[in-house]
Amino acid sequence: MLVFSIETSCDETSVCIMDKNKYIYSHIVYSQEVHKDHGGVVPELASRAHLEIIQKITTQAFKESRKKISDIDVFAATCGPGLIGPLLIGSTFSKSLAIALNKPFVPINHIESHILSPSFNNDLEYPHLCLLLTGGHTGIYLVESKKNIILLGETLDDALGETFDKIGKLLGFQYPGGPELEKRALKGNDTAYDLPTPLINENNLDFSFSGLKTAVNHIVKKNDLNNKFIEDLSSSFQFCVSKILIEKIKKALNKLETESKKISSISIVGGVSNNRYIAKRIEDFLKSHNIKIIFPTKEMMSDNAAMIAWSCLNKDINDCKDILFKANPRLEIK
């Protein structure tokens, strides 16, 4: 079984060739530069950038893998959730190849792929808890099996990755601002600013980051953007975010305990899982509860086609092949 997969849900164009034994013959991720001048992703520009690069990296992938396109058994692509233009580019391209070669096409859910990504390099014990932290989505999921994923709580407004980038922009960082914010926070004081923690005391597992972003905006307007201020505010922001995430994990564990569901491991997936400060804070908390923290491989943390291929290989191809499936920006996990 050889899978060719495409990921184009936002501003990364990625292709992958992987077999059923988890061998990756080629995996290419192209990050678009065009959005840096705009401080965030512009959907129309993202679509154009996908169109410009997708054929080139597909040709490169087959050259690297030393495979022929006729060797592919199954074609797959992200069909949602995400930006509709980029989703259409990737899914239409993959479906066209499948039709031309009379091979099956499997539509893949982007969020489900992130949630399944730690199973590529870890032996997961079920039930399992997953914290999804991406640029477009934030949520806590109960993973009872690879085929049974239950949403426990999600963001009511901004996603955490988006919040990192927007605050990075307020501090004068180039898009994406998250990595630079983490770097500057290393030298800061994490208790320099007392930032709000929306919904932290509510008896639910939902998140809200818009109020936190607004509070930071007010502080920025009242101060000069010198190095000390930027470092202290960046550090205080990360501390605040960690506090929110840990409290929600604690509530989730308590809820599941009342339902007699013992959790032995929690995974952190999505682009924000690259943030070592947040990961370390959560890991320290989980150690005190004898719970293991796990991550996907580095190449599967941010948006990528390898997790799309892996998700495809975890499905019964005959049950989910659908050449007529339409891209859906609000696609839900079934």
Helices and strands as residue ranges (DSSP letters): E 2-7, E 12-19, E 24-31, G 34-38, H 43-65, G 69-71, E 74-80, H 84-101, E 105-109, H 110-116, G 117-120, E 128-133, E 138-145, E 148-154, H 160-170, H 178-185, H 210-221, H 227-258, E 265-269, G 271-274, H 276-287, E 292-294, G 298-300, H 305-313, H 317-320
